[in-house]
Amino acid sequence: MIWYKDNNSDIAVSTRIRLARNLDKTPFPNALGDTKEVTERIKNAVLSSNSTLAKDFDFIDLDQTPAIRKQEMAEKHLISPDMCGGKGRSVLVSKDETMSIMLMEEDHIRLQIIQSGYALDEAYKTASRVDDVIEESLTYAFDNEFGYLTACPTNTGTGMRASVMLHLPALTMTENINRVISSAGSLGIEVRGLYGEGTKAYGCLYQISNRSTLGISEEKSLERLKSTVDRIVDMENKAREALKTNSADALADKVYRSYGILKYARNMSSAEAKSLLSDVMLGADMGILSFKGKVTPLECMVMTEPALICGGEELKPEDRDRKRAEFIRGNI
């Protein structure tokens, strides 16, 4: 299931496993004069008739893809924002959009599994299966001491980044989120915004991910991440109960005001939409608001992103804002 569609998850919104891999005896992408030969080798390893993955994936040459379509894929988290620029890049996307294999980003291969809800073990099992199939045809750059060799030393070792996206409005409202971020950092866990490193937590959505990849096994890394995620989820639940007990009227007022603006506004920026939809998501989860929209607040957040709301057209910002407000009015 696509991670943001029909998603009834409460706090844990989605799970992602990403594996960084490079081919043995082959320069990293930034040192390759021409990426075509390496890209073809990887593409054939996935799509060849002998591969069990052959029917699952479609190949997309990003050099031949309009900028707005690339941005749409980034907004769906199928590719990283960095993949929208540069030359010689491509991606293999599964037909159900739960898997993508980015080629020639920072590394030759960035294999990603993204699923709805809190499903670290399931996502890791799928990633390992796909990784094994690819390795049947290709030899990875691997060192017995350092593990998988990657372009950035921070990925060397397991090459794995695991993350869970959490909706943390109560911790944000009670101004406890910075304490959570600091505490997680001391445990070797990163807390980042909606699109990962260097991005903001729009809509109170935070990515909780492992920091260490060297000197730790995948299983131990997942165990540490689960422990931290469970703790943060517990803290968010307690913060929600505190709001319900101490500020019930103020919380209800905030939720209904946000819903009213979403229901009747004629212009709306992406940032404002995420903030208001976050309030409505919280209200629905806590039983404050009986939400009966055509799509969930989370899907509304994604589908009203700057490129996705354009529907393939190039629109001016003011036209985007009008179309975004119209979409929201018709779907919540």
N, C-alpha and C positions, 0 to 999 in steps of 0.2 A: 504494500500500500504506500502511495506517495505520502511522505512524512507530514505534510500540512493539510491533507484532505481528509475530511470526516474524522478529524483528530479530536477525540473526547478526553485526551489526557489532561490531568489537572496541573501539576507543577512540572513534572518531567515531560517536555514537549517532544523531543527527538533525541536519537542516539546516532553517533557517527563513529566509524572506525576508518582511519586513513593509513595506508601503508606506503612508505617511500621506498622505491627500488630503482636500481641502475643496472645496466648490462655490464658484464665483465669485460675488461680490456677495451672499454669504450669511453671516450672523453664525456664529461658531464655536458648537458645541453648548452651551457653558456660558452663552452669551448669547442662546440661542434660547428664547423663551417656550414654544413648542410645537414639538416635533421631528417631528410626524406628517407634515407636508407634505413636508419634506426627505427623510424616510425613504421615503415613497412614491415620490418621484422617483428615488431611488437603487435601490430595490427593482424598480421598473418597468424601469429601465435594464438590470438584470441578468436579470430573469425575463420580459421581453417576448418575444413570439413572434419578433421580429426578431433577438434576441440569440442568439449561438452558445452562450451559457452557460445558456440557459433550462432545459434538461433536467438540468443538473449540480447545481443548488442547491435546497435547501429553506430557506424563510424561517421564522425562529423569533422571535416577539415575546417578549422577555425579561420584559416586564411581566406576561405571562400564563403564565410558566414558574415552577414551584415552585423555592424556593431551593436545594433539594438537587440538582435537575436542572441548575441554573446552575453549582453547584459542581462537578458531574461534568464539565461542558464545560470549566471552567477547569482541572481536573485532567488532562484530555486535551490541554490547550493549544489548544483550539479558540477560547476567548475569554480575555481577560486577567482576572486576579482583580478588577480595578476594575469590570468589566462586570457583576459579580454584584450590585452595589448601584446605587442611583439609579433614576431613572425615564426612560421614553422611549427605552430602548435595545433593540436587536434585532441579530440576526446571520443571515447567510446561510451555510449550511454545505454543502459539497459532499457528495454521497452516499458518496464514498469517504473522507471526513474528511481529505483532504490540503489542502483549501482552505477558508478562512473569510473572510467579509467582515463585520467588526464595524462597526455603525452607531451613531453618536452616543456613542462613548467620549470621548476627548479631542478627536478630530477627527471630521468627518462620516463618513469612511471609513478603516478600518484593514484593508487587504487583506493576508492572510497565506497563505503557502504553507509547509507543513511536511512534510518527507519523511524517510524512513529513511536513515541513513548520512550520508556526506559527499558532498553533491551541490549545491554552491553554484551552479554554472553552470546546471544543469538547473532548479533551483528559481527562479532569477532569470528565466530564459527564460519559465517558466510565469507568474510574477507579471507580467511585462511584457505578455504576451499578454492576460491577464485585464484588466489596467489599460487596455490599448488598446481592448478591447471596451466597457468602461464609458464611456470617454471619447468613444466614438462618439455617445453620447446625452447626455452631460453636459459642462459646461465647468468645468474645474478653476481654483481660485484660483492663479494663477501670475504671477510677476514676472520680467521679463527679467534683472534684476540678482541677485535673491535666490533664484530658483527657485520650487519649490512652497511656498506659504504655509501654515503650520501653527500650531495653538494654542500649542504650546511652541516657543520659538525654537531649541531644540536639535535639532529635527527639520526645520527649514527648510532648503531646498536640494533635495537629492534626495528627502527624505522617506523614505529607505530605511534600515531596520535589518536587517542580515544577521547571522545567528548560527549557530554550530555547537555542539551540545551534546557535550561530551567527558566520558568516564569516566576520571578521573585518580586511581585509588586508590594507585598506587605513589608518585607525587609527593606525595600527601597523607601516606602512611605514612612517607616519608623526610623529611618536614617541609620539602620544597622548594617547596610550592605557593605560599607567600607571595612567594617570589622570582620565580616565574612570573607571578603577578598584577602585581607591581611592574614587571617587565620589559615585560609587555604594555601596561600603562598608559602607559609612556614612549613607546610606538609608536602611541598613539591608539586602543588596543583595550581594550574593557571585559571584565572577567571577573566574571560574576555567578552567583548560585545557580540552582537548578532552575527557578524561576518568574520569573527576571529580576530587575529592579531591586529592591533592598531585601530579597531573599530569601536563605536559606542554601543551601549546596551539599550538601544531603542526598544520601546514597548516593554521595558523591564525584563527583556530576554537576555540571559547570560550563558555563555558557553563555558562549561567546567571541564577542563582537560588535563591530562598528565603532562608534566614538564620533562621528566627524565626518560631517556630512551637508551642510555648507555649504562651497563652494569646492573641491569634489572630485567627480569624476564617479562614477557607479555602478560603472563598470568598474575605475577606480583603487581605489575603496574595497574592492571584492571581491578585487582582487589583493593589497592590503595585508592583508586578513583571512586569505586563503589562506596567505600567507607565514607569518603568526603561528601559525595553526592547525598548519601542517606542522611548524613548529619545536617547538611544545608536544607534538605527537604523538611526535616524535623523542625529546624529553626523557622522556616517559612510558615509551616503549619501553626506553630506556637505564636508567631507574629500575627497571623490571621485571626487566631482565637483572641489575642489581646485587643486587636482592633474591634472585633465583634463585641467584646465585653466592655471596653472602655470608650469606644467612639462609634457606636453602632449608627447613630443618626447621621453623623458627619460622613461616615463611609457610604451609607445608603444615598445620601445627597450627592456625593461625588460620583457614584456609579450612575445614578439616574441623570445627572447633568451631562455626563459624558455620552450616555445613550441618546439623550435628546439632541445634542449637537450633531452626533453621527446621523441621526434620523432625519434631520432637517437642513443641515448645512449645504450650501451651494458651491463652496470652494474649500478645498482642504489639502494641506501639504502632507507629504509622506510621514514626516516626523510627528505632526499633530495626530494623524490617523492612528499611528501605532500607539501613541500615548493614550488616546481615548479608547481604542479597542482593547488595550491592556486592562483598563478600568472595567470595561464591560465583561471581559473574560473572567476577571476576579469576581465580579458581582454574580455571574452565572455559576461559577465554581462554588461560591459560598451560599447559594440559594437566595441571594438578595434580589436577583432579577431573573424572571422566567424568560430565557432567551429562546426565541423560535425562528431565528433567521434561516435563510436558504443555505447559507454557508456559516461555518464557525468563525468566531472572531480571529482565530489564528489564520485560517485560510484567507480571510479578508485582508489581514496584514500583508500576506505574501502577494496576493493577486492585485493589490493596489500599489505595489512597488513601482518606482519611476518608469522602468521599461515595460514591465508586464501590463500595466494599466493602459499603455499606448496601443496594445494589440498589433504590434508590428509597424505602426506608423511613427513618423518623426513628429512629435508634438511640442509646441511651446510650453514652458512651465505653467503658464496660466491655464492653458487648455488641458494639461494633465491634471491640474488641481480640480478643475470643473468635472472632468471625466471620473476622477477618483471619488469625488463627493457623490456623483450620480450612481456609480457602482455600489457604494456603501448604502446609500438610501434604498436601492432596489434589492439589497441582499441581506440586510439585517432586520 
